[in-house]
């Protein structure tokens, strides 16, 4: 028992902790000695960072909602994100980005249990008031000391949450009850009448008659802090552009230049000149008309001089070359800007402070450290990574975007995705709120060896040397087959097999994703982070991935990944390669293609692909020997081609 103070200052938290533990409608144990429920956030008026690209953030959130809907329907369910805006043309206008600064909460649930051993009555108390003793005295025995809120709640898959309140009355009309929870299972809990001892089941049914489409209306009793009582659903986005930078990426020159350089169709000098022209004002139409008139009049030298001055690179020629490779116009087709944006994310990452292996060796303080660093390239080569691109990234920009939550289930086959709704300002219409947390951290970047990838594809009959004879050919092959419009989660059919035309590109993406999971699992052992505190980010078109702390989700260890690079990167990589078993083998390897909770599957906070497109067959080969593993020693040595 204590005096209630709604302005308790002991709950100061940073934004990362807030977005992990204190989201709207989430319950938590307040430092003031009571259970509270977050009602809403207030925007952070003191945030002075750059304005993030709203269109990109909203687009990524809508992709997650769309994916949730598709997964739910594929599992035989109905609409599993019913409160989110539909995919109408103006759907994006219904979203609002908020960077939270303050948290508002209330005491909830107000169901209280008497602490007196001979009583134990459970009742619903009134709202606490500032300065009053709360919880109040027991209405049956008058006991005041030690009374506490009941920690159990009722949750439903549609997102409904109710307090675990006692029945209105027993069969004999009595209204005072205690809860018998001295059992090991929720289904054995019983309400016991204090007057006659009658025992009643603990149960509740979803009151959401308008929006709930689940056939089973029975609610699940849970501890209010249980993992399934409130499941945050969101995205970790890397290197989100500012609004100003995002505007430049929509220009045709930016899209064409980015794609042409990546596909090997223009030099670095041409790329720089084209980007400078793209960032500047558009070439006046009268200049372009003058060039055409000079060429038609035979004044080719004068036209070329004018072209070099005002049109330094032939954008039409480059666009035509890119179109020939990709099979679509990079400016007119939406795949072009999406692919350019994906490539740009990786290129901007490379402009961060990077600690490459050669620089690490140069900075070695002792001969023993220098000798250790000299072994790293061979260890990485054994694992099929490119030592020249493996590095530590400092000030790695990560924006965590909180999209919604679910209850009594972790995925769309189990529960609805529930949005955050509210008004950012008084008098404004209700919108769907997205909460953003921009931060910087560190990351380890790994890139696959393109020569090993090509040999792996040859060995598994996914491609032949006439299609991909070089690293440039591999980039072109991947770009024409992996649709950039689906973001980080390709939309492959659930039942895809070798008869499907997308099977080769599915296998290559799966290889990259599997390597990311296997490396993250090994890294969690030696970095000081747990698997729940690390996230992957795939750069599919670069055949690379980064592993980074996932933005304040509970653990923080500044410099931990640098320590890994400096002290035991070899142990991490060797652990990943050598850890070829699963708790559930041999069934996992045969029935699940080597992807189970005992091996590749990661917590939902760590995987951006919902644990899809994974198989240990890609790494170690199939049990029947029909698939060659990426880590097959013969493939590593080049004896398999």
VOGU-3710 file (C-alpha; in Angstrom, 3 decimals, decimal comma):
1> xxxxxxxxxx> 0,000/0,000/0,000  1,351/3,420/-0,937  0,153/6,863/-1,945  -0,490/6,937/-5,693  1,640/9,433/-7,638  0,848/9,669/-11,380  3,945/11,831/-11,983  6,540/9,345/-10,733  9,908/10,329/-12,252  11,657/6,995/-11,760
11> xxxxxxxxxx> 10,437/5,753/-15,138  12,804/7,739/-17,354  13,787/5,557/-20,349  15,485/6,128/-23,686  13,486/5,860/-26,901  14,841/2,436/-27,771  13,658/0,980/-24,468  10,307/2,711/-24,864  9,686/1,154/-28,278  10,559/-2,285/-26,964
21> xxxxxxxxxx> 8,885/-2,360/-23,544  6,432/0,531/-23,321  4,289/0,729/-26,461  0,660/1,866/-26,582  -1,694/-0,769/-25,082  1,251/-2,680/-23,567  1,191/-3,424/-19,817  4,286/-3,197/-17,621  5,396/-3,157/-13,984  5,710/0,516/-13,036
31> xxxxxxxxxx> 8,461/1,677/-10,704  5,707/3,213/-8,567  4,700/-0,271/-7,406  1,692/-0,919/-9,648  0,849/-2,452/-13,011  0,247/0,126/-15,725  -0,899/0,177/-19,328  0,519/2,603/-21,882  -2,232/4,701/-23,438  -0,355/6,810/-25,981
41> xxxxxxxxxx> 2,856/8,614/-26,904  3,509/12,289/-27,337  5,882/13,353/-30,150  9,436/14,282/-29,221  9,483/18,052/-29,632  13,221/18,137/-28,882  14,244/15,816/-31,731  16,675/17,763/-33,924  17,831/15,003/-36,265  17,223/14,982/-40,021
51> xxxxxxxxxx> 13,700/14,509/-41,330  13,468/10,915/-42,529  11,916/9,983/-45,847  8,263/9,576/-44,897  7,296/7,916/-48,177  9,882/5,183/-47,685  8,916/4,511/-44,064  5,212/4,325/-44,865  5,919/2,120/-47,876  7,895/-0,347/-45,757
61> xxxxxxxxxx> 5,112/-0,436/-43,143  2,510/-1,088/-45,823  4,628/-3,945/-47,157  4,648/-5,540/-43,714  0,860/-5,164/-43,442  0,400/-6,580/-46,945  2,633/-9,522/-46,102  0,699/-10,160/-42,874  -2,539/-10,254/-44,835  -1,180/-12,635/-47,450
71> xxxxxxxxxx> 0,345/-14,950/-44,840  -2,914/-14,993/-42,905  -4,957/-15,912/-45,961  -2,421/-18,542/-46,991  -2,892/-20,149/-43,563  -6,630/-20,399/-44,204  -7,643/-17,326/-42,210  -9,684/-14,228/-42,922  -8,488/-10,635/-42,933  -5,658/-10,552/-40,380
81> xxxxxxxxxx> -5,000/-6,803/-40,397  -8,588/-5,510/-40,479  -7,964/-2,139/-38,827  -5,145/-1,034/-41,129  -5,880/1,046/-44,249  -6,504/-1,010/-47,351  -4,133/-0,923/-50,328  -6,110/1,867/-51,986  -4,273/4,555/-54,006  -4,488/7,040/-51,133
91> xxxxxxxxxx> -3,720/4,525/-48,359  -0,360/6,136/-47,551  -2,092/9,384/-46,574  -3,746/7,617/-43,628  -0,393/7,001/-41,921  1,468/9,372/-39,636  5,122/9,035/-38,581  5,786/9,896/-34,931  9,107/9,998/-33,094  7,967/9,396/-29,492
101> xxxxxxxxxx> 9,143/11,632/-26,683  6,745/11,016/-23,772  4,678/8,069/-22,577  1,227/8,370/-21,009  -0,097/5,436/-19,002  -2,827/4,477/-16,561  -3,152/2,016/-13,688  -4,511/-1,149/-15,301  -5,925/-3,660/-14,597  -7,720/-2,359/-11,516
111> xxxxxxxxxx> -8,524/-5,909/-10,359  -7,056/-6,296/-6,858  -6,402/-9,334/-4,651  -6,592/-9,188/-0,855  -3,286/-10,189/0,762  -4,868/-11,635/3,916  -4,371/-15,420/3,899  -7,847/-16,289/5,154  -9,561/-13,984/2,679  -7,895/-13,536/-0,725
121> xxxxxxxxxx> -10,895/-11,777/-2,246  -10,523/-10,465/-5,793  -12,450/-7,340/-6,762  -12,338/-4,435/-9,212  -11,155/-1,254/-7,480  -11,994/2,317/-8,550  -9,561/4,560/-10,418  -6,722/5,722/-8,130  -6,473/9,395/-7,261  -3,377/11,411/-6,602
131> xxxxxxxxxx> -2,325/11,200/-2,955  -4,768/8,438/-2,014  -3,668/5,046/-0,716  -3,890/2,496/-3,486  -4,727/-0,378/-3,701  -7,687/0,279/-1,393  -8,767/-1,903/1,584  -10,471/-5,228/0,949  -14,289/-4,799/0,833  -14,727/-8,135/2,681
141> xxxxxxxxxx> -12,186/-8,110/5,544  -10,945/-4,510/5,468  -7,304/-5,554/5,041  -5,151/-2,735/3,667  -1,585/-3,978/3,821  -0,094/-5,899/0,926  -3,104/-5,858/-1,399  -1,929/-6,039/-5,018  -3,252/-5,969/-8,531  -3,972/-9,333/-10,113
151> xxxxxxxxxx> -1,232/-9,994/-12,646  -3,352/-12,117/-14,987  -5,242/-10,853/-18,046  -7,386/-12,328/-20,819  -6,143/-11,967/-24,404  -7,636/-12,803/-27,774  -6,096/-13,221/-31,234  -7,948/-10,179/-32,566  -5,947/-7,992/-30,158  -8,609/-7,621/-27,469
161> xxxxxxxxxx> -7,325/-7,503/-23,878  -9,522/-7,725/-20,793  -8,816/-7,798/-17,061  -9,323/-11,145/-15,322  -12,377/-10,133/-13,311  -14,318/-12,447/-10,981  -17,824/-13,619/-11,976  -20,806/-11,417/-11,191  -22,287/-14,038/-8,871  -22,305/-17,766/-8,169
171> xxxxxxxxxx> -25,259/-20,122/-8,585  -26,544/-19,159/-5,167  -26,355/-15,413/-5,810  -23,149/-14,656/-3,848  -20,796/-11,999/-5,259  -17,472/-12,391/-3,375  -14,777/-14,601/-4,923  -11,143/-15,530/-4,572  -8,911/-17,038/-7,247  -7,460/-20,493/-6,739
181> xxxxxxxxxx> -4,296/-20,341/-8,859  -2,215/-22,814/-6,814  -1,964/-25,117/-9,827  0,496/-25,474/-12,667  -1,825/-24,754/-15,609  -4,128/-21,877/-16,440  -6,908/-24,260/-17,427  -7,016/-25,537/-13,846  -7,535/-22,070/-12,311  -10,871/-21,734/-10,462
191> xxxxxxxxxx> -12,950/-18,968/-8,951  -14,108/-19,939/-5,444  -17,096/-18,322/-3,753  -16,123/-16,947/-0,328  -19,639/-17,552/1,003  -20,541/-21,076/-0,159  -17,290/-22,434/-1,647  -18,807/-23,046/-5,085  -16,100/-23,456/-7,766  -16,427/-21,797/-11,181
201> xxxxxxxxxx> -14,260/-21,981/-14,297  -11,961/-19,098/-15,201  -13,038/-18,012/-18,664  -13,773/-15,020/-20,846  -15,027/-14,391/-24,338  -13,998/-11,739/-26,844  -16,288/-8,695/-26,596  -15,193/-7,365/-30,019  -18,369/-8,252/-31,885  -17,770/-5,774/-34,700
211> xxxxxxxxxx> -14,194/-6,435/-35,804  -13,254/-9,923/-34,613  -13,422/-12,589/-37,324  -11,915/-15,479/-35,351  -14,370/-18,376/-34,950  -13,104/-19,251/-31,471  -14,157/-16,405/-29,159  -12,637/-17,892/-25,997  -9,942/-15,624/-24,547  -6,637/-16,966/-23,257
221> xxxxxxxxxx> -5,582/-16,286/-19,617  -1,997/-15,017/-19,496  0,422/-13,311/-17,169  0,310/-9,674/-18,229  4,069/-9,700/-18,995  3,954/-12,958/-20,988  5,625/-12,833/-24,384  2,378/-13,610/-26,208  0,304/-11,079/-24,216  1,813/-8,307/-26,341
231> xxxxxxxxxx> 3,991/-9,059/-29,370  5,586/-5,958/-30,932  5,617/-6,040/-34,730  7,965/-3,739/-36,584  10,938/-3,348/-38,913  14,620/-2,513/-38,569  15,462/-0,330/-41,572  19,025/0,480/-42,539  20,324/3,828/-43,743  16,953/5,486/-44,277
241> xxxxxxxxxx> 17,323/8,547/-46,479  16,418/12,036/-45,440  13,527/13,692/-47,230  15,887/15,935/-49,199  18,086/13,030/-50,327  15,044/10,965/-51,264  13,876/13,668/-53,656  17,070/13,403/-55,692  16,658/9,637/-56,107  13,450/10,118/-58,089
251> xxxxxxxxxx> 15,298/11,874/-60,898  15,856/9,768/-64,032  19,573/10,590/-64,049  20,026/9,159/-60,561  18,197/5,920/-61,373  19,973/5,341/-64,685  23,419/6,267/-63,348  23,096/3,989/-60,322  21,971/1,011/-62,387  24,434/1,617/-65,239
261> xxxxxxxxxx> 27,445/1,745/-62,940  26,358/-1,398/-61,079  25,791/-3,269/-64,334  29,169/-2,180/-65,686  27,741/0,051/-68,423  29,465/3,282/-67,396  32,726/4,319/-65,768  33,096/5,950/-62,381  33,842/9,274/-64,082  30,690/9,054/-66,193
271> xxxxxxxxxx> 28,717/8,121/-63,093  30,037/11,135/-61,148  29,275/13,522/-64,014  25,809/12,113/-64,512  25,059/12,357/-60,803  26,270/15,969/-60,744  24,020/16,782/-63,664  21,126/14,959/-61,986  21,588/16,862/-58,734  21,678/20,193/-60,548
281> xxxxxxxxxx> 18,954/21,957/-62,506  17,500/20,216/-65,528  19,046/21,015/-68,926  16,900/23,737/-70,539  14,843/22,440/-73,431  16,145/25,179/-75,731  19,684/23,800/-75,272  18,534/20,315/-76,221  16,678/21,741/-79,234  19,818/23,640/-80,296
291> xxxxxxxxxx> 21,898/20,456/-80,143  19,366/18,620/-82,317  19,272/21,519/-84,819  23,080/21,624/-85,078  23,269/17,878/-85,684  20,609/18,082/-88,407  22,525/20,965/-90,034  25,758/18,972/-90,068  27,435/21,054/-87,334  28,486/17,938/-85,451
301> xxxxxxxxxx> 31,538/19,447/-83,705  29,568/22,410/-82,394  26,735/20,099/-81,279  29,180/17,795/-79,483  30,814/20,752/-77,697  27,426/21,962/-76,561  26,504/18,422/-75,467  29,711/18,022/-73,422  29,058/21,302/-71,683  25,390/20,889/-70,830
311> xxxxxxxxxx> 24,747/17,149/-71,255  27,960/15,512/-69,997  26,659/11,928/-70,339  24,248/10,512/-72,878  21,421/9,541/-70,564  19,354/8,035/-73,366  22,215/5,765/-74,431  22,783/4,521/-70,894  19,079/4,068/-70,322  18,872/1,990/-73,480
321> xxxxxxxxxx> 21,796/-0,180/-72,377  20,207/-0,757/-68,966  16,866/-1,534/-70,586  18,514/-4,151/-72,802  20,024/-5,918/-69,770  17,078/-5,739/-67,374  14,312/-6,189/-69,901  12,398/-3,097/-68,782  12,754/0,686/-68,921  14,496/1,694/-65,650
331> xxxxxxxxxx> 12,767/5,083/-65,572  9,233/4,181/-66,610  8,989/0,797/-64,864  8,657/0,997/-61,025  11,210/-1,799/-60,713  13,935/0,587/-61,864  13,709/3,124/-59,019  13,196/0,299/-56,490  16,331/-1,497/-57,666  18,297/1,758/-57,665
341> xxxxxxxxxx> 17,134/2,488/-54,115  18,237/-0,969/-52,964  21,660/-0,540/-54,553  21,955/2,981/-53,170  21,429/1,730/-49,616  24,472/-0,501/-49,922  26,582/2,179/-51,624  25,787/4,663/-48,875  26,762/2,054/-46,285  30,178/1,827/-47,950
351> xxxxxxxxxx> 30,677/5,543/-47,325  30,448/5,003/-43,564  33,533/4,627/-41,415  34,748/1,107/-42,290  37,393/-0,988/-40,595  38,605/-3,370/-43,293  40,900/-6,313/-42,623  43,973/-4,744/-44,218  43,561/-1,640/-42,051  43,016/-3,866/-39,021
361> xxxxxxxxxx> 46,307/-5,654/-39,703  48,123/-2,331/-40,107  46,827/-1,234/-36,687  47,896/-4,434/-34,876  49,707/-3,493/-31,668  51,540/-6,757/-31,111  53,079/-9,426/-33,358  50,597/-11,961/-31,972  47,663/-9,784/-33,047  49,238/-9,261/-36,468
371> xxxxxxxxxx> 49,632/-13,034/-36,827  45,980/-13,535/-35,838  44,746/-10,978/-38,367  46,830/-12,597/-41,089  44,774/-15,786/-40,619  41,424/-14,037/-41,109  41,411/-14,051/-44,965  41,934/-17,819/-45,120  39,199/-18,428/-42,530  36,772/-16,236/-44,462
381> xxxxxxxxxx> 37,733/-17,865/-47,746  36,971/-21,298/-46,235  33,469/-20,040/-45,386  32,936/-18,614/-48,866  33,117/-14,948/-47,795  35,018/-12,222/-49,620  37,799/-11,034/-47,249  38,216/-7,760/-49,138  34,630/-6,693/-48,332  34,306/-8,070/-44,793
391> xxxxxxxxxx> 34,480/-5,157/-42,378  33,164/-3,388/-39,289  30,820/-0,475/-39,983  30,795/2,368/-37,491  27,852/4,734/-37,015  25,599/2,256/-38,810  22,245/4,062/-39,241  19,278/1,937/-38,134  15,696/3,138/-37,845  13,336/0,886/-35,953
401> xxxxxxxxxx> 9,776/1,356/-37,188  7,025/0,147/-34,846  4,064/-0,816/-37,036  1,670/-2,589/-34,670  1,293/-5,521/-32,306  -0,430/-8,860/-31,894  -1,798/-10,793/-28,929  -2,057/-14,510/-28,120  0,017/-15,263/-31,219  3,261/-14,283/-32,904
411> xxxxxxxxxx> 2,408/-14,486/-36,611  -0,467/-13,998/-39,066  -1,552/-17,632/-38,810  -2,110/-17,120/-35,080  -3,286/-13,552/-34,522  -4,372/-10,231/-36,044  -1,989/-7,348/-36,590  -3,335/-4,397/-34,592  -2,407/-0,792/-35,482  -1,691/2,192/-33,270
421> xxxxxxxxxx> -4,478/4,708/-33,728  -4,704/8,262/-32,509  -4,540/11,971/-33,179  -1,137/13,549/-33,323  -2,599/16,998/-32,634  -5,861/18,083/-31,045  -8,652/18,370/-33,561  -6,835/16,337/-36,228  -8,531/13,269/-37,726  -7,623/9,854/-36,377
431> xxxxxxxxxx> -4,756/8,250/-38,282  -2,722/5,060/-38,212  0,440/5,894/-36,293  3,902/4,541/-37,017  6,568/5,094/-34,362  10,155/5,629/-35,534  13,391/5,414/-33,588  16,425/6,580/-35,611  19,743/5,604/-34,053  23,296/4,617/-34,945
441> xxxxxxxxxx> 25,101/1,477/-33,924  27,866/-0,772/-35,244  27,587/-3,682/-37,653  29,662/-6,460/-39,159  29,343/-6,683/-42,936  29,904/-9,992/-44,732  29,900/-10,448/-48,507  29,840/-13,715/-50,401  32,689/-14,709/-52,712  31,188/-14,437/-56,240
451> xxxxxxxxxx> 33,478/-17,165/-57,594  32,319/-19,624/-54,906  28,702/-18,630/-55,567  29,084/-19,324/-59,278  30,675/-22,747/-58,621  27,861/-23,566/-56,180  25,265/-22,638/-58,793  26,997/-24,734/-61,469  27,214/-27,731/-59,118  23,508/-27,513/-58,305
461> xxxxxxxxxx> 22,432/-26,965/-61,922  20,981/-23,537/-61,165  22,926/-21,877/-63,965  25,755/-22,688/-66,342  28,954/-20,831/-67,289  27,374/-19,439/-70,447  24,942/-17,448/-68,251  27,237/-16,295/-65,453  30,907/-16,422/-66,389  31,934/-13,476/-64,194
471> xxxxxxxxxx> 30,920/-11,453/-61,146  29,319/-8,874/-63,452  27,303/-11,596/-65,142  26,172/-12,822/-61,705  24,903/-9,349/-60,782  23,042/-9,075/-64,078  21,570/-12,575/-63,707  20,285/-11,792/-60,196  18,943/-8,353/-61,127  16,789/-9,717/-63,939
481> xxxxxxxxxx> 15,264/-12,448/-61,762  14,753/-10,991/-58,265  11,902/-8,473/-58,244  13,013/-5,357/-56,286  9,413/-4,267/-55,627  9,007/-6,844/-52,858  11,690/-5,247/-50,705  13,616/-7,526/-48,378  11,096/-10,391/-48,532  10,785/-11,887/-52,040
491> xxxxxxxxxx> 7,322/-13,139/-52,862  8,202/-16,715/-53,779  5,390/-19,295/-53,742  5,219/-21,374/-50,558  5,304/-24,603/-52,576  8,113/-23,600/-54,950  10,259/-26,466/-56,253  12,765/-27,160/-59,031  10,000/-27,154/-61,642  9,202/-23,477/-60,988
501> xxxxxxxxxx> 10,996/-20,912/-63,199  11,974/-18,889/-60,102  13,647/-21,872/-58,462  17,262/-20,809/-59,265  16,870/-17,270/-57,918  14,960/-18,610/-54,904  17,870/-20,930/-54,137  20,433/-18,130/-54,391  18,413/-15,833/-52,138  17,923/-18,741/-49,728
511> xxxxxxxxxx> 21,674/-19,344/-49,630  22,331/-15,719/-48,679  19,602/-15,748/-46,022  20,812/-19,055/-44,560  24,381/-17,775/-44,317  23,123/-14,673/-42,494  21,268/-16,794/-39,922  24,149/-19,200/-39,396  26,584/-16,307/-38,916  24,252/-14,428/-36,554
521> xxxxxxxxxx> 23,839/-17,541/-34,391  27,612/-17,935/-34,152  28,094/-14,241/-33,485  25,642/-14,322/-30,569  27,960/-16,737/-28,749  31,033/-14,514/-28,935  29,710/-10,951/-29,046  27,941/-10,516/-25,690  24,609/-10,084/-27,447  21,822/-12,631/-27,411
531> xxxxxxxxxx> 20,052/-13,698/-30,601  17,057/-11,531/-29,605  19,288/-8,450/-29,512  20,814/-8,876/-32,965  19,240/-8,360/-36,382  20,175/-9,182/-39,934  19,953/-6,877/-42,906  20,287/-8,420/-46,347  21,726/-6,655/-49,382  20,503/-9,269/-51,888
541> xxxxxxxxxx> 21,812/-7,732/-55,090  25,267/-7,357/-53,562  25,145/-10,899/-52,088  26,015/-9,360/-48,735  24,474/-9,020/-45,285  25,063/-7,063/-42,109  24,525/-8,176/-38,517  23,833/-5,375/-36,054  22,280/-4,716/-32,623  18,600/-4,186/-33,237
551> xxxxxxxxxx> 18,013/-0,757/-31,785  17,643/-0,806/-28,010  15,652/-4,021/-27,610  16,916/-4,612/-24,110  20,674/-5,199/-24,354  23,450/-2,789/-25,181  27,164/-3,433/-25,405  28,943/-0,602/-27,182  31,984/-1,820/-29,071  31,117/-5,511/-28,748
561> xxxxxxxxxx> 31,238/-6,147/-32,488  34,537/-4,295/-32,832  35,894/-6,541/-30,098  34,787/-9,560/-32,118  36,628/-8,273/-35,177  39,751/-7,538/-33,149  39,863/-10,699/-31,068  37,916/-13,677/-32,391  36,393/-13,234/-35,837  38,072/-16,511/-36,786
571> xxxxxxxxxx> 36,270/-18,328/-33,953  32,902/-16,890/-35,030  33,311/-17,898/-38,670  34,644/-21,354/-37,819  31,785/-21,889/-35,374  29,296/-21,038/-38,122  30,888/-23,475/-40,573  31,375/-26,331/-38,101  27,968/-26,138/-36,389  26,286/-28,540/-38,811
581> xxxxxxxxxx> 23,854/-30,336/-36,460  20,425/-29,683/-35,013  18,749/-30,872/-31,830  16,004/-32,383/-33,973  18,206/-34,245/-36,452  17,843/-36,459/-38,385  14,181/-35,459/-38,783  15,015/-31,777/-39,217  17,512/-32,408/-41,992  15,211/-34,723/-43,904
591> xxxxxxxxxx> 11,690/-33,420/-43,274  12,379/-29,679/-42,812  15,311/-29,234/-45,207  17,445/-28,448/-42,177  15,547/-25,442/-40,810  14,072/-25,762/-37,321  14,061/-24,090/-33,903  17,085/-26,157/-32,975  19,196/-24,732/-35,799  18,462/-21,953/-38,292
601> xxxxxxxxxx> 15,251/-20,366/-37,006  15,804/-17,122/-35,087  13,595/-14,971/-32,822  11,175/-12,760/-34,718  13,197/-9,685/-33,670  16,276/-10,968/-35,516  14,915/-12,059/-38,902  13,535/-9,664/-41,497  12,088/-12,533/-43,581  9,934/-14,269/-40,946
611> xxxxxxxxxx> 12,256/-17,306/-40,926  11,396/-18,131/-44,519  13,762/-19,227/-47,323  16,182/-21,165/-45,100  17,820/-24,573/-45,497  20,971/-26,237/-44,149  21,004/-28,148/-47,439  22,450/-24,987/-48,993  25,409/-25,162/-46,606  26,050/-28,871/-46,055
621> xxxxxxxxxx> 24,224/-30,623/-48,884  21,103/-32,772/-48,851  20,958/-36,187/-47,120  20,582/-37,952/-50,470  23,516/-36,065/-51,967  21,414/-34,414/-54,678  22,320/-30,921/-53,435  25,914/-29,714/-53,082  26,523/-27,565/-50,005  28,186/-24,151/-50,197
631> xxxxxxxxxx> 30,579/-25,338/-47,481  31,463/-28,585/-49,209  35,297/-28,790/-48,977  35,509/-29,927/-52,597  33,577/-26,824/-53,692  35,847/-24,616/-51,595  38,969/-26,072/-53,179  37,567/-25,707/-56,686  37,625/-29,418/-57,460  33,829/-29,257/-57,973
641> x> 32,869/-26,910/-60,801
//
